[in-house]
Amino acid sequence: MFVAGIGNKTRYDMKRILRLLTATVPALFIGAAATGQTRTWTLQDCIDYAIDNNISLRQSRNSFLSGLEDTYQAKAAMLPTVSASSSQGVSNRPFSDTGTSSVVGSNVFSTSKSTSYSGNYGVNAGITLWNGGSLRTALKQQMVQNSIDSLSVEETTNDVVISIVQAYLNCLYAKEALSVSESNAEASGMALDRAVEMKNAGEMSKVDVAQLESQHASDVYQITSSEVNLANSLLQLKQLLELGISEDIELVAPEDDESYVLKLLPAKEDVYREALDAMPEIKKAGLSVEAAELSVKQAKSGALPSLSANAGISTASVSGTGNSFASQLEKNFNESIGLSLSVPILQGRRNKTSVNKAKIAADNSRLQRLSAEKTLLKEVEDAYLSAVSSQSQYISAKEQEKYAAQSYEYTSEAFKVGKKNTVELINAQNSLLSAQVSLLQAKYNAILGNILLDIYQGNYNING
């Protein structure tokens, strides 16, 4: 707490304490004692790294790869199946009538047992010749699903890119806001120094000096708040990049190109029309309709006959017959071939139920496509309105910042010669600060809006 009438030495001691706090407190969040080397990141670096390492995106790619395996399986289902079998057995007959025997009275008893070894060997093959087109339909369904999974990867990539862009721009905004806070605190500190000189010369009251001391303390505290906000923004970006806790990052701000902030926007209708062709969620919705229609066809195939062919060869051998193993295999050699026809007659309405439910699902998929188009329309309209309003706000804020800077400069000069009081100076400084913050917000909102519109139109190159 500042007390009116404090001396120069005490005032400077307090300023040093406040400045020390601004240097040490944020270090708890930023990590002043970093163990690793700080890496410099551009926006494209962040996007490329996230595309390679983001967990959700990697899981999406794995789902796509898993679907490819299902496609290979669906193709293989149309090929013949071949299997080989072999069985070996031992047969023991302890009371057989072979071997020696003895006679006791009128009964004959066997004195030996019989043991034999048998083997069966075979190769069988089968193929489905016709099953209502079920196998081919299943393959088409799986290939459509592969395309849907691929678009899911693209959709997740877009989501990750948008999150990275937002987090990156938040960091840049926080960094510039910190610079504004530091400049503002420096200006109020200079005003305070001038006020102390005027007080010592008897030209200013202690109350006026106390007001400037309070303002300067508030400005110094704002530096701390800005640094903490920057640290939190960097932390959010690191989490999106899946970086470890010990890794520090330093961001490269793009060139301050006002032409991009105020770039000419296309017509909203053109943006939406291009978005319908470019956005993966719309393509996914269309393919989902196609997949649902194939499901109807697949359900109908359940009521059709199926025809399959099978063939096989087999042989067998048994020991104790007096024939050699090779001769037994030859004599027991067997060949078979056949056709199997299955005709569904009564199935407890299962097939009709499956067809009706598949038709309902297909209708739902068409409704979902319409819903996806309406959702995209809302997103495009929101992004477009945000981009237009941010550009307008940027133009207004720039004018406001220019006049607020002029007003503060004139007020500051007048204050130095005693023509303006402390309240007027503080108001002019706060007006300038507010205008600078508004300008920064409008600037980064406009940049974000432009990038979102580029993404919706498929014009933003996420791969550099």
C-alpha positions as CSV (number, residue, x, y, z in Angstrom):
1,M,0.0,0.0,0.0
2,F,1.3,3.4,-0.9
3,V,1.2,6.2,1.6
4,A,1.0,9.9,0.6
5,G,4.1,11.9,1.2
6,I,6.7,9.0,0.8
7,G,10.2,10.0,-0.2
8,N,11.9,9.3,-3.5
9,K,14.1,6.5,-2.1
10,T,11.1,4.7,-0.7
11,R,9.1,5.1,-3.9
12,Y,11.9,3.6,-6.0
13,D,12.3,0.7,-3.5
14,M,8.6,-0.1,-4.0
15,K,9.0,0.1,-7.7
16,R,11.9,-2.3,-7.6
17,I,9.9,-4.7,-5.5
18,L,7.0,-4.6,-7.9
19,R,9.3,-5.1,-10.9
20,L,10.9,-8.0,-9.1
21,L,7.6,-9.6,-8.6
22,T,6.8,-9.3,-12.2
23,A,10.0,-11.2,-13.0
24,T,9.6,-14.0,-10.5
25,V,6.0,-14.8,-10.2
26,P,5.5,-15.6,-13.9
27,A,8.6,-17.8,-13.8
28,L,6.6,-20.2,-11.7
29,F,4.3,-20.7,-14.7
30,I,6.7,-20.3,-17.6
31,G,9.6,-22.3,-16.2
32,A,12.6,-20.0,-15.8
33,A,14.8,-22.9,-15.0
34,A,14.2,-24.9,-18.1
35,T,16.2,-28.0,-18.5
36,G,16.0,-28.4,-22.3
37,Q,16.8,-26.0,-25.1
38,T,14.0,-23.7,-26.1
39,R,12.8,-24.4,-29.6
40,T,11.5,-21.7,-31.9
41,W,8.2,-22.6,-33.6
42,T,6.4,-21.0,-36.5
43,L,2.7,-21.6,-37.0
44,Q,3.5,-24.1,-39.8
45,D,5.9,-25.9,-37.5
46,C,3.1,-26.3,-34.9
47,I,0.7,-27.6,-37.6
48,D,3.1,-30.1,-39.0
49,Y,4.2,-31.4,-35.6
50,A,0.5,-31.8,-34.5
51,I,-0.4,-33.6,-37.6
52,D,2.4,-36.2,-36.9
53,N,1.9,-36.5,-33.2
54,N,-1.6,-35.6,-32.1
55,I,-3.2,-38.6,-30.3
56,S,-6.7,-38.2,-31.7
57,L,-5.3,-37.9,-35.2
58,R,-3.1,-41.0,-34.8
59,Q,-6.1,-42.9,-33.5
60,S,-8.1,-41.8,-36.6
61,R,-5.4,-43.0,-38.9
62,N,-5.4,-46.4,-37.1
63,S,-9.1,-46.7,-37.6
64,F,-8.6,-46.2,-41.3
65,L,-5.8,-48.8,-41.4
66,S,-8.1,-51.2,-39.5
67,G,-10.8,-50.7,-42.1
68,L,-8.4,-51.5,-44.9
69,E,-7.8,-54.9,-43.3
70,D,-11.6,-55.5,-43.4
71,T,-11.5,-54.7,-47.1
72,Y,-8.8,-57.3,-47.7
73,Q,-10.9,-59.8,-45.8
74,A,-14.0,-58.9,-47.9
75,K,-12.0,-59.5,-51.1
76,A,-10.7,-62.8,-49.8
77,A,-14.2,-64.0,-49.0
78,M,-14.9,-64.4,-52.7
79,L,-12.0,-66.7,-53.2
80,P,-12.1,-70.5,-52.7
81,T,-11.3,-71.9,-49.3
82,V,-8.9,-74.9,-49.0
83,S,-8.2,-76.9,-45.9
84,A,-6.2,-80.0,-45.2
85,S,-7.0,-82.5,-42.4
86,S,-5.2,-85.4,-40.8
87,S,-6.3,-87.7,-38.0
88,Q,-4.4,-90.5,-36.2
89,G,-6.0,-93.1,-33.9
90,V,-5.1,-96.1,-31.8
91,S,-7.6,-99.0,-31.3
92,N,-7.1,-101.5,-28.6
93,R,-9.2,-104.7,-28.4
94,P,-8.1,-106.6,-25.2
95,F,-10.6,-109.5,-25.7
96,S,-10.2,-110.2,-29.3
97,D,-10.2,-113.8,-30.6
98,T,-6.8,-113.6,-32.2
99,G,-3.6,-115.1,-30.7
100,T,-3.3,-118.3,-28.6
101,S,-6.0,-119.8,-26.5
102,S,-6.5,-122.5,-23.9
103,V,-9.3,-125.0,-23.3
104,V,-10.7,-125.5,-19.8
105,G,-13.5,-127.9,-19.7
106,S,-15.9,-126.9,-22.5
107,N,-14.8,-123.1,-22.6
108,V,-12.1,-121.5,-24.8
109,F,-10.3,-118.4,-23.4
110,S,-8.2,-115.9,-25.4
111,T,-4.7,-115.4,-24.1
112,S,-3.8,-112.2,-26.1
113,K,-5.1,-108.8,-27.1
114,S,-5.2,-106.9,-30.5
115,T,-4.0,-103.2,-31.0
116,S,-4.3,-101.4,-34.4
117,Y,-3.3,-97.9,-35.7
118,S,-5.4,-96.0,-38.2
119,G,-5.0,-92.7,-40.1
120,N,-7.3,-90.5,-42.2
121,Y,-6.0,-87.8,-44.6
122,G,-7.9,-85.3,-46.7
123,V,-7.9,-82.0,-48.6
124,N,-11.2,-80.1,-49.1
125,A,-12.0,-77.0,-51.1
126,G,-15.2,-74.9,-51.3
127,I,-16.4,-71.7,-53.1
128,T,-19.5,-69.7,-53.0
129,L,-20.9,-69.4,-56.6
130,W,-23.9,-67.3,-55.9
131,N,-25.5,-65.8,-52.7
132,G,-27.7,-63.1,-54.0
133,G,-24.7,-60.8,-54.5
134,S,-24.0,-60.5,-50.8
135,L,-20.3,-60.9,-51.0
136,R,-19.9,-58.3,-53.7
137,T,-22.2,-55.9,-51.9
138,A,-20.2,-56.4,-48.7
139,L,-17.0,-55.6,-50.6
140,K,-18.5,-52.4,-52.0
141,Q,-19.8,-51.4,-48.5
142,Q,-16.3,-51.9,-47.1
143,M,-14.7,-49.8,-49.8
144,V,-17.1,-47.0,-49.2
145,Q,-16.3,-47.3,-45.5
146,N,-12.7,-47.0,-46.3
147,S,-13.4,-43.7,-48.0
148,I,-15.5,-42.6,-45.0
149,D,-12.6,-43.4,-42.7
150,S,-10.2,-41.5,-44.9
151,L,-12.4,-38.5,-44.7
152,S,-12.6,-38.9,-40.9
153,V,-8.8,-38.5,-40.9
154,E,-9.1,-35.4,-43.0
155,E,-11.9,-34.0,-40.7
156,T,-9.8,-34.7,-37.6
157,T,-6.9,-33.0,-39.3
158,N,-9.0,-29.9,-39.9
159,D,-10.1,-29.9,-36.3
160,V,-6.5,-30.2,-35.0
161,V,-5.4,-27.4,-37.4
162,I,-8.1,-25.0,-36.3
163,S,-7.3,-25.7,-32.6
164,I,-3.6,-25.1,-33.3
165,V,-4.3,-21.9,-35.2
166,Q,-6.5,-20.6,-32.4
167,A,-4.0,-21.5,-29.6
168,Y,-1.1,-20.0,-31.6
169,L,-3.0,-16.7,-32.2
170,N,-4.0,-16.6,-28.6
171,C,-0.3,-16.8,-27.7
172,L,0.7,-14.0,-30.1
173,Y,-2.1,-11.9,-28.8
174,A,-1.0,-12.5,-25.2
175,K,2.5,-11.7,-26.1
176,E,1.6,-8.4,-27.7
177,A,-0.8,-7.6,-24.8
178,L,2.2,-8.1,-22.5
179,S,4.2,-5.6,-24.5
180,V,1.4,-3.1,-24.3
181,S,1.2,-3.6,-20.5
182,E,4.9,-3.0,-20.2
183,S,4.8,0.1,-22.2
184,N,1.8,1.4,-20.3
185,A,3.6,0.7,-16.9
186,E,6.7,2.5,-18.3
187,A,4.6,5.5,-19.3
188,S,2.9,5.7,-15.9
189,G,6.3,5.3,-14.2
190,M,7.6,8.3,-16.1
191,A,4.5,10.3,-15.2
192,L,5.0,9.4,-11.6
193,D,8.6,10.6,-11.7
194,R,7.5,13.9,-13.1
195,A,4.8,14.2,-10.5
196,V,7.4,13.6,-7.7
197,E,9.6,16.4,-9.1
198,M,6.6,18.7,-9.3
199,K,5.6,17.9,-5.7
200,N,9.1,18.6,-4.5
201,A,9.0,21.9,-6.3
202,G,5.7,22.7,-4.6
203,E,3.7,22.5,-7.8
204,M,1.7,19.3,-7.0
205,S,-0.1,18.0,-4.0
206,K,0.6,14.7,-2.2
207,V,-2.9,13.5,-3.1
208,D,-2.1,13.9,-6.9
209,V,1.1,12.0,-6.5
210,A,-0.6,9.2,-4.5
211,Q,-3.1,8.8,-7.4
212,L,-0.3,8.4,-9.9
213,E,1.5,5.9,-7.5
214,S,-1.7,3.9,-7.4
215,Q,-2.1,4.0,-11.1
216,H,1.5,2.9,-11.6
217,A,1.1,0.0,-9.1
218,S,-2.0,-1.1,-11.0
219,D,-0.1,-1.0,-14.3
220,V,2.8,-3.0,-12.9
221,Y,0.3,-5.6,-11.6
222,Q,-1.2,-5.8,-15.1
223,I,2.2,-6.9,-16.4
224,T,2.0,-9.9,-14.0
225,S,-1.5,-10.7,-15.2
226,S,-0.4,-10.5,-18.8
227,E,2.6,-12.7,-18.2
228,V,0.4,-15.3,-16.5
229,N,-2.1,-15.2,-19.4
230,L,0.8,-15.7,-21.8
231,A,2.1,-18.7,-19.8
232,N,-1.4,-20.2,-19.8
233,S,-1.8,-19.7,-23.6
234,L,1.6,-21.4,-24.2
235,L,0.6,-24.2,-21.9
236,Q,-2.5,-24.8,-23.9
237,L,-0.5,-24.9,-27.1
238,K,2.0,-27.3,-25.7
239,Q,-0.8,-29.6,-24.7
240,L,-2.2,-29.6,-28.2
241,L,1.2,-30.4,-29.5
242,E,1.6,-33.3,-27.0
243,L,4.8,-31.8,-25.7
244,G,6.4,-32.8,-22.4
245,I,6.4,-30.6,-19.3
246,S,10.1,-29.8,-19.6
247,E,9.9,-28.6,-23.2
248,D,9.9,-24.8,-23.7
249,I,8.7,-23.1,-26.8
250,E,9.2,-19.7,-28.3
251,L,6.8,-18.6,-31.1
252,V,7.7,-16.7,-34.2
253,A,5.2,-14.0,-35.0
254,P,4.4,-13.6,-38.7
255,E,5.1,-10.3,-40.4
256,D,2.6,-7.6,-39.4
257,D,0.9,-7.5,-42.8
258,E,-2.2,-5.3,-42.6
259,S,-3.2,-6.4,-46.1
260,Y,-4.0,-9.9,-44.8
261,V,-6.0,-8.5,-41.9
262,L,-8.0,-6.4,-44.2
263,K,-8.0,-8.8,-47.2
264,L,-10.9,-8.7,-49.5
265,L,-13.4,-11.4,-48.5
266,P,-15.3,-13.4,-51.1
267,A,-19.1,-13.5,-51.1
268,K,-20.7,-15.5,-48.4
269,E,-22.6,-17.6,-50.9
270,D,-19.3,-18.5,-52.7
271,V,-17.7,-19.5,-49.4
272,Y,-20.6,-21.9,-48.6
273,R,-20.7,-23.3,-52.1
274,E,-17.0,-24.1,-52.0
275,A,-17.3,-25.4,-48.5
276,L,-19.9,-28.0,-49.6
277,D,-17.3,-29.3,-52.1
278,A,-14.3,-29.0,-49.8
279,M,-15.3,-30.0,-46.2
280,P,-14.8,-33.7,-45.4
281,E,-17.9,-33.9,-43.2
282,I,-20.1,-33.2,-46.1
283,K,-18.4,-35.8,-48.3
284,K,-18.7,-38.2,-45.4
285,A,-22.4,-37.6,-45.2
286,G,-22.8,-38.3,-48.9
287,L,-20.8,-41.5,-48.7
288,S,-22.9,-42.6,-45.6
289,V,-26.0,-42.4,-47.8
290,E,-24.3,-44.6,-50.4
291,A,-23.3,-47.1,-47.7
292,A,-26.8,-47.1,-46.3
293,E,-28.3,-47.9,-49.7
294,L,-25.8,-50.7,-50.1
295,S,-27.1,-52.0,-46.7
296,V,-30.6,-52.2,-48.2
297,K,-29.3,-54.2,-51.1
298,Q,-27.4,-56.5,-48.7
299,A,-30.5,-57.1,-46.7
300,K,-32.5,-58.0,-49.8
301,S,-29.9,-60.6,-50.7
302,G,-30.9,-62.6,-47.6
303,A,-34.1,-63.7,-49.4
304,L,-32.3,-65.1,-52.5
305,P,-31.0,-68.6,-53.0
306,S,-27.3,-69.4,-52.5
307,L,-25.2,-71.9,-54.4
308,S,-21.8,-73.2,-53.4
309,A,-19.5,-75.9,-54.8
310,N,-17.2,-78.2,-52.9
311,A,-14.6,-80.8,-53.7
312,G,-12.3,-83.0,-51.8
313,I,-9.8,-85.9,-51.8
314,S,-9.2,-88.3,-48.9
315,T,-7.6,-91.6,-48.0
316,A,-7.0,-93.8,-45.0
317,S,-4.9,-96.6,-43.6
318,V,-5.2,-99.2,-40.8
319,S,-2.4,-101.4,-39.4
320,G,-2.7,-105.1,-39.0
321,T,-4.4,-105.8,-42.4
322,G,-1.3,-107.3,-44.0
323,N,-1.2,-104.5,-46.6
324,S,1.6,-101.9,-46.8
325,F,0.9,-98.3,-45.8
326,A,1.4,-97.1,-49.4
327,S,-0.9,-99.7,-50.9
328,Q,-3.6,-98.9,-48.4
329,L,-3.4,-95.1,-49.3
330,E,-3.8,-96.1,-52.9
331,K,-6.7,-98.5,-52.4
332,N,-8.5,-96.1,-50.0
333,F,-8.0,-93.0,-52.1
334,N,-11.4,-91.2,-52.6
335,E,-12.4,-88.1,-54.7
336,S,-15.6,-86.1,-54.3
337,I,-17.2,-83.1,-55.9
338,G,-20.6,-81.6,-55.3
339,L,-23.0,-78.6,-55.4
340,S,-25.0,-77.2,-52.5
341,L,-28.1,-75.1,-53.0
342,S,-29.9,-73.3,-50.2
343,V,-33.3,-71.7,-50.7
344,P,-34.8,-69.6,-47.9
345,I,-38.5,-70.3,-47.5
346,L,-39.7,-69.3,-44.1
347,Q,-37.4,-67.2,-41.9
348,G,-39.7,-65.8,-39.3
349,R,-39.9,-62.4,-41.1
350,R,-36.2,-61.8,-40.3
351,N,-35.3,-60.8,-43.8
352,K,-38.3,-58.5,-44.2
353,T,-37.5,-56.8,-40.9
354,S,-33.8,-56.4,-42.0
355,V,-34.9,-54.8,-45.3
356,N,-37.3,-52.4,-43.6
357,K,-34.8,-51.3,-41.0
358,A,-32.1,-50.9,-43.6
359,K,-34.5,-48.6,-45.6
360,I,-35.2,-46.6,-42.4
361,A,-31.5,-46.3,-41.8
362,A,-30.9,-45.1,-45.3
363,D,-33.6,-42.4,-44.9
364,N,-31.9,-41.3,-41.6
365,S,-28.6,-41.1,-43.4
366,R,-30.1,-38.7,-46.0
367,L,-31.5,-36.6,-43.1
368,Q,-28.1,-36.6,-41.5
369,R,-26.6,-35.3,-44.8
370,L,-29.1,-32.4,-44.8
371,S,-28.3,-31.7,-41.1
372,A,-24.6,-31.7,-41.9
373,E,-25.2,-29.1,-44.7
374,K,-27.2,-26.9,-42.4
375,T,-24.6,-27.2,-39.6
376,L,-21.9,-26.2,-42.1
377,L,-24.0,-23.3,-43.3
378,K,-24.3,-22.0,-39.7
379,E,-20.5,-22.4,-39.2
380,V,-19.7,-20.5,-42.4
381,E,-22.2,-17.7,-41.6
382,D,-20.7,-17.4,-38.1
383,A,-17.1,-17.3,-39.4
384,Y,-18.0,-14.9,-42.2
385,L,-19.8,-12.5,-39.8
386,S,-16.9,-12.7,-37.4
387,A,-14.4,-12.0,-40.2
388,V,-16.4,-9.0,-41.5
389,S,-17.1,-7.5,-38.1
390,S,-13.5,-8.0,-37.0
391,Q,-12.2,-6.1,-40.0
392,S,-14.6,-3.3,-39.3
393,Q,-13.6,-3.3,-35.7
394,Y,-10.0,-3.3,-36.7
395,I,-10.4,-0.2,-38.8
396,S,-12.4,1.6,-36.1
397,A,-10.0,0.5,-33.4
398,K,-7.0,1.7,-35.4
399,E,-8.5,5.2,-35.7
400,Q,-9.5,5.1,-32.0
401,E,-5.9,4.1,-31.1
402,K,-4.4,6.9,-33.2
403,Y,-6.6,9.6,-31.6
404,A,-6.2,8.1,-28.1
405,A,-2.4,8.2,-28.6
406,Q,-2.5,11.8,-29.7
407,S,-4.8,12.7,-26.8
408,Y,-2.5,11.0,-24.3
409,E,0.6,12.7,-25.8
410,Y,-1.0,16.1,-25.6
411,T,-2.3,15.5,-22.1
412,S,1.1,14.2,-20.9
413,E,2.8,17.3,-22.3
414,A,0.2,19.6,-20.7
415,F,0.6,17.6,-17.4
416,K,4.3,18.2,-17.4
417,V,3.8,22.0,-17.4
418,G,0.9,21.9,-14.9
419,K,-2.0,22.5,-17.4
420,K,-3.6,19.1,-16.8
421,N,-4.3,17.4,-13.6
422,T,-3.6,13.7,-12.6
423,V,-7.2,12.6,-13.2
424,E,-7.1,13.8,-16.8
425,L,-3.7,12.2,-17.3
426,I,-4.9,8.9,-15.9
427,N,-8.1,8.9,-18.0
428,A,-6.1,9.7,-21.2
429,Q,-3.7,6.8,-20.4
430,N,-6.5,4.3,-19.7
431,S,-8.2,5.4,-22.9
432,L,-5.1,4.7,-24.8
433,L,-4.6,1.3,-23.1
434,S,-8.2,0.4,-23.9
435,A,-7.8,1.4,-27.6
436,Q,-4.6,-0.6,-27.9
437,V,-6.2,-3.7,-26.4
438,S,-9.2,-3.3,-28.7
439,L,-6.9,-3.0,-31.7
440,L,-5.1,-6.2,-30.8
441,Q,-8.3,-8.1,-30.3
442,A,-9.7,-7.0,-33.6
443,K,-6.5,-7.8,-35.4
444,Y,-6.2,-11.4,-34.2
445,N,-9.9,-12.0,-34.6
446,A,-9.7,-10.9,-38.2
447,I,-6.7,-13.1,-38.8
448,L,-8.5,-16.1,-37.3
449,G,-11.6,-15.3,-39.3
450,N,-9.7,-15.2,-42.5
451,I,-7.9,-18.5,-41.8
452,L,-11.2,-20.2,-41.0
453,L,-12.7,-19.0,-44.3
454,D,-9.7,-20.3,-46.1
455,I,-10.1,-23.7,-44.5
456,Y,-13.8,-23.8,-45.3
457,Q,-13.0,-23.1,-48.9
458,G,-10.2,-25.7,-49.0
459,N,-7.6,-23.0,-49.7
460,Y,-5.6,-23.2,-46.5
461,N,-2.5,-25.3,-47.1
462,I,-2.0,-27.3,-43.9
463,N,1.1,-29.0,-45.2
464,G,3.1,-25.9,-46.0
